[in-house]
């Protein structure tokens, strides 16, 4: 126990490589058991950073918003990054020094990728990954205006600033009550991802962090939480830099239909393909059919739009039956194009030197998952006609 941080006996930090740590149970833990407690004073709170840095932080945030209005929604993340850098500047005088010193120095997510990496990703993954890199650039530019009192050597070190951004991005927990904020609780941030997590992290109104098991945990089992929607692993890939081994679905990769997706009010999480079977979700058929109708029969497109918005499944099915072959052909064309694209992108990635492009393995793993899934989808579509 240090600074009030507590963990259950039998819960230990474990690392396979000496640089990336996780919590693992060495004993049986019943469901509902408290396994980690982090007092509010040892948690990084985006709201508390505002009180701590006051006008200096406010000026930096104004600059950030002027650079890009869209960053206004990400100010809590910016505040966490600033706090991490402030504690880094204190060195061993910071109570967070042991924790900061234990964190990974190399990341594999979108922020850490190069333009060469983006060139090896399908459009959806490349878009998500490059957006994080762009956001980081905005944050760094605002910091370097000098309003926040940080060591000039720190401000001029792009690797340190990028590291702080990645720590904030990959370790925060967002809460909405009593007010919206992002928090990081050292020790509690050592839980890895699972689509079927055995723990949950909560913060009470005083800001204390509690980690409790939600299922019985057997000895030798990692303690896990969910880091994102398990039905769509690409955002996890872009934010955290790994590909979940247990993802059951992937996005259909129809980024060229993004205007239609938005117009129909469909969420990306509904536009999925099963990784084990290649089966296509119904709403994927909807967006491809709508494009066909929009290009050939505007009256029918308008009627189909109404059917989609009112959940009139009978009317929708009528259009699907009438235009089935056209939709099938469009889907086949899309699937085969994605398969060819990811094959070429993978070959390009594999031509890179791993010493200068260490993120190639995770990029290849992502592209291989897409290729294998779409290969099954192509087989199913061919059986349909």
C-alpha positions in Angstrom: 0.0 0.0 0.0 1.4 3.4 -1.0 -0.4 6.8 -0.6 -3.6 4.8 0.3 -3.7 2.7 -2.8 -4.8 -0.8 -1.9 -5.2 -4.2 -3.7 -6.5 -7.5 -2.5 -4.1 -10.1 -1.3 -3.4 -12.5 -4.1 -3.8 -9.8 -6.8 -0.4 -9.1 -8.3 1.2 -7.0 -11.1 2.6 -9.3 -13.8 4.6 -8.5 -17.0 5.8 -10.9 -19.7 8.3 -8.4 -21.1 9.2 -6.2 -18.1 7.6 -3.1 -19.8 3.8 -3.8 -20.0 2.2 -4.7 -16.8 -1.2 -6.1 -16.0 -3.1 -7.3 -12.8 -3.5 -11.0 -12.4 -5.2 -13.1 -9.7 -3.1 -15.7 -7.9 -6.1 -16.9 -5.9 -9.8 -17.5 -6.4 -11.9 -14.4 -6.1 -15.7 -14.5 -5.7 -17.9 -12.2 -7.7 -18.5 -8.8 -6.1 -15.2 -8.7 -4.4 -13.2 -5.4 -4.1 -9.8 -6.0 -5.7 -8.3 -2.5 -6.0 -9.0 0.8 -4.2 -7.4 4.1 -5.3 -8.2 7.2 -3.1 -9.3 10.4 -4.9 -6.0 12.1 -4.0 -4.1 9.6 -6.1 -6.4 9.8 -9.1 -5.9 12.2 -12.1 -9.1 14.1 -12.6 -9.6 16.4 -15.6 -11.8 18.6 -13.5 -9.2 18.9 -10.7 -6.6 20.0 -13.3 -8.8 23.0 -14.0 -8.7 24.1 -10.4 -5.0 23.3 -10.1 -3.7 25.2 -13.1 -6.4 27.9 -13.4 -5.9 30.7 -15.9 -2.8 29.2 -17.5 -4.7 26.1 -18.5 -7.7 28.2 -19.7 -5.5 30.2 -22.0 -4.0 27.1 -23.5 -7.5 25.6 -24.0 -8.6 28.8 -25.8 -5.7 28.4 -28.2 -6.6 24.8 -28.7 -10.2 25.6 -29.6 -9.0 28.3 -32.0 -6.9 25.7 -33.8 -9.9 23.3 -34.2 -13.4 23.8 -32.8 -13.8 20.1 -32.7 -11.2 19.8 -29.9 -13.7 21.4 -27.5 -15.2 18.0 -26.8 -11.7 16.6 -26.0 -10.6 19.2 -23.4 -10.8 16.6 -20.6 -8.2 14.5 -22.4 -6.0 17.6 -22.9 -6.2 18.3 -19.2 -5.1 14.8 -18.3 -2.2 15.1 -20.7 -1.1 18.4 -19.1 -1.3 16.8 -15.6 0.8 13.9 -16.7 3.5 16.3 -18.1 3.4 18.4 -14.9 4.0 15.3 -12.8 6.7 14.1 -15.2 8.5 17.5 -14.7 8.6 16.9 -11.0 10.7 13.7 -11.4 11.2 11.7 -8.2 9.5 14.5 -6.2 6.2 13.5 -7.6 4.1 10.9 -5.7 3.2 9.5 -9.1 6.8 8.9 -10.1 6.8 5.0 -9.5 3.6 4.8 -11.6 4.9 7.0 -14.4 8.2 5.1 -14.4 6.3 1.8 -14.9 4.3 2.8 -18.0 5.2 1.7 -21.5 7.4 3.9 -23.6 6.3 2.5 -26.9 2.8 2.5 -28.3 1.3 1.0 -31.4 -1.9 3.1 -31.8 -2.8 5.8 -34.4 -1.0 8.6 -32.6 2.3 6.6 -32.9 1.8 5.7 -36.5 3.5 7.4 -39.4 2.1 8.3 -42.8 3.7 5.1 -44.1 1.6 3.2 -41.5 -1.6 4.9 -42.6 -0.9 4.0 -46.2 -1.0 0.3 -45.2 -4.5 0.5 -43.6 -8.0 0.2 -45.1 -9.9 3.5 -45.2 -11.9 3.1 -42.0 -8.9 2.1 -39.9 -6.7 4.7 -41.5 -9.3 7.4 -40.9 -9.6 6.6 -37.2 -5.9 6.2 -36.7 -5.0 9.4 -38.5 -7.6 11.4 -36.6 -5.9 10.6 -33.4 -2.6 11.7 -34.9 -4.1 15.0 -36.0 -5.7 15.6 -32.6 -2.3 15.0 -30.9 -0.8 17.6 -33.3 -3.4 20.2 -32.2 -2.8 19.4 -28.5 1.0 19.7 -28.9 0.7 23.0 -30.8 -1.5 24.5 -28.0 0.9 23.4 -25.3 3.9 25.0 -27.1 2.3 28.4 -27.0 3.8 28.5 -23.5 0.8 29.3 -21.3 1.0 26.1 -19.2 4.1 26.3 -16.9 6.0 23.3 -18.1 9.8 22.8 -18.4 10.9 24.1 -21.8 12.9 20.9 -22.4 9.7 19.0 -21.9 7.7 21.2 -24.3 10.4 20.8 -27.0 10.5 17.0 -26.7 8.0 15.6 -29.1 8.5 12.1 -27.8 7.7 13.1 -24.2 4.6 15.0 -25.2 3.4 12.2 -27.5 4.0 9.7 -24.6 1.9 11.8 -22.2 -0.9 12.0 -24.8 -0.8 8.2 -25.3 -0.9 7.6 -21.5 -3.9 9.9 -21.2 -5.6 8.4 -24.3 -5.1 4.7 -23.3 -5.7 4.9 -19.5 -8.6 7.2 -18.9 -12.0 6.2 -17.6 -14.9 8.6 -18.4 -17.7 9.3 -15.8 -20.8 11.3 -16.2 -21.9 11.8 -12.6 -21.9 14.1 -10.7 -20.3 15.8 -13.6 -18.7 14.7 -16.8 -14.9 14.2 -16.5 -12.1 11.8 -17.4 -10.1 10.2 -14.7 -7.0 7.9 -14.4 -6.5 5.8 -11.3 -2.9 4.4 -11.1 -3.0 0.7 -10.4 -6.6 0.4 -11.6 -5.3 1.3 -15.1 -3.4 -2.0 -15.1 -6.4 -4.1 -16.1 -6.3 -5.3 -19.7 -9.2 -5.6 -22.2 -11.6 -8.4 -22.7 -14.9 -8.7 -24.6 -16.2 -10.6 -21.5 -14.6 -8.6 -18.6 -14.5 -10.0 -15.1 -14.1 -6.6 -13.4 -15.6 -3.1 -13.5 -14.2 0.2 -12.5 -16.3 2.8 -10.7 -15.7 6.2 -9.1 -17.8 7.4 -6.1 -18.9 11.0 -5.7 -15.8 11.8 -3.7 -13.6 10.7 -6.6 -12.3 7.4 -5.1 -11.8 4.6 -7.5 -13.1 1.1 -6.8 -12.4 -2.0 -8.8 -14.7 -5.0 -8.2 -15.1 -8.4 -9.7 -18.4 -9.1 -11.6 -17.7 -12.8 -12.0 -15.9 -15.5 -10.0 -12.2 -15.2 -10.9 -10.0 -18.4 -11.0 -6.3 -18.4 -9.9 -4.0 -17.4 -12.7 -6.6 -15.3 -14.5 -5.9 -11.7 -15.6 -8.3 -9.1 -14.3 -10.0 -7.4 -17.2 -12.3 -4.7 -18.2 -13.9 -3.6 -21.5 -12.0 -0.9 -23.4 -14.6 -0.5 -26.1 -17.3 -2.0 -28.2 -16.3 -5.6 -28.7 -18.5 -5.8 -31.9 -16.2 -3.3 -33.7 -12.5 -3.8 -32.9 -11.1 -1.1 -35.3 -11.7 1.9 -32.9 -9.8 -0.2 -30.2 -7.0 -0.8 -32.7 -6.8 3.0 -33.4 -6.9 4.1 -29.8 -5.0 1.4 -28.0 -2.8 -0.1 -30.6 -3.8 -3.8 -30.4 -6.3 -6.0 -32.0 -8.6 -8.0 -29.7 -8.4 -11.7 -30.1 -12.0 -12.2 -29.2 -13.7 -9.9 -31.6 -16.8 -11.4 -33.2 -17.5 -8.8 -35.8 -15.8 -6.1 -37.9 -17.1 -3.0 -39.7 -18.2 -3.6 -43.3 -15.6 -1.0 -44.5 -18.1 0.8 -46.6 -16.6 4.3 -46.0 -17.5 5.4 -49.5 -21.2 5.2 -48.3 -20.6 7.5 -45.3 -23.0 10.2 -46.5 -25.7 7.5 -46.8 -24.9 6.0 -43.5 -25.3 9.5 -41.8 -28.4 10.3 -43.8 -30.2 7.1 -42.8 -29.0 7.6 -39.2 -27.2 4.3 -38.9 -24.4 3.7 -36.5 -21.2 2.0 -37.6 -21.8 -0.6 -34.9 -24.8 -1.8 -36.9 -22.9 -2.2 -40.1 -21.0 -5.3 -39.2 -19.8 -8.6 -40.6 -19.4 -11.7 -38.5 -15.7 -12.8 -38.2 -16.5 -16.5 -37.7 -19.0 -16.9 -40.6 -18.8 -13.8 -42.9 -22.5 -13.1 -42.4 -23.5 -9.6 -43.2 -25.8 -7.5 -40.9 -29.1 -6.4 -42.4 -28.3 -2.7 -42.3 -25.3 -3.3 -44.5 -27.8 -4.5 -47.2 -29.9 -1.4 -46.5 -27.1 1.1 -47.3 -26.1 -0.7 -50.5 -29.7 -0.9 -51.6 -30.3 2.8 -50.8 -27.3 3.8 -53.0 -28.8 1.8 -55.9 -32.2 3.4 -55.5 -30.8 6.9 -55.1 -28.9 6.5 -58.4 -31.8 5.0 -60.4 -35.2 5.7 -58.8 -35.4 8.7 -56.5 -39.1 8.1 -55.7 -38.3 4.5 -54.6 -35.3 5.9 -52.6 -37.5 8.3 -50.8 -40.0 5.6 -49.9 -37.2 3.3 -48.8 -35.8 6.1 -46.6 -39.2 6.4 -44.9 -39.4 2.7 -44.4 -35.9 2.7 -42.7 -36.8 5.7 -40.5 -40.1 4.2 -39.4 -38.8 0.6 -39.0 -41.3 -0.7 -41.6 -39.6 -4.0 -42.1 -42.3 -5.3 -44.5 -41.8 -2.3 -46.9 -38.1 -2.6 -46.7 -38.2 -6.3 -47.5 -40.3 -5.6 -50.5 -37.6 -3.3 -52.0 -34.9 -5.8 -51.0 -36.8 -8.6 -52.8 -37.3 -6.4 -55.9 -33.7 -5.2 -56.2 -31.9 -8.2 -54.6 -29.7 -9.1 -57.6 -28.5 -5.5 -57.9 -27.7 -5.2 -54.2 -26.0 -8.6 -54.3 -23.8 -7.5 -57.2 -22.9 -4.3 -55.5 -21.9 -6.1 -52.3 -19.8 -8.6 -54.3 -18.0 -5.7 -56.0 -17.3 -4.1 -52.6 -16.2 -7.2 -50.9 -13.8 -8.2 -53.7 -12.4 -4.7 -53.8 -11.7 -4.7 -50.1 -10.0 -8.1 -50.3 -7.7 -6.9 -53.1 -7.0 -3.7 -51.3 -6.0 -5.3 -48.0 -3.9 -7.8 -49.8 -1.9 -5.0 -51.5 -1.8 -3.0 -48.3 -0.5 -6.0 -46.4 2.2 -6.7 -48.9 3.3 -3.0 -48.7 3.4 -3.2 -44.9 5.5 -6.4 -45.0 8.0 -4.6 -47.2 8.9 -2.2 -44.4 11.9 -2.6 -42.1 10.6 -3.6 -38.6 13.4 -1.6 -37.0 12.0 1.6 -38.4 8.3 0.5 -38.6 7.7 -1.6 -35.4 3.9 -1.3 -35.8 3.9 -3.5 -38.9 2.8 -6.7 -37.0 -0.3 -5.1 -35.6 -1.2 -3.5 -39.0 -0.8 -6.9 -40.7 -2.9 -8.6 -38.0 -5.7 -6.1 -38.6 -5.5 -6.5 -42.4 -5.4 -10.3 -42.1 -8.6 -10.3 -40.0 -10.3 -8.2 -42.6 -9.1 -10.4 -45.4 -10.1 -13.6 -43.8 -13.6 -12.3 -42.8 -14.3 -10.9 -46.2 -13.2 -14.1 -47.9 -15.9 -15.9 -46.0 -18.4 -13.2 -46.9 -17.5 -13.5 -50.6 -18.2 -17.3 -50.4 -21.6 -16.6 -48.9 -22.5 -14.0 -51.5 -21.4 -16.4 -54.3 -23.8 -19.0 -52.9 -26.6 -16.5 -53.2 -26.3 -16.1 -56.9 
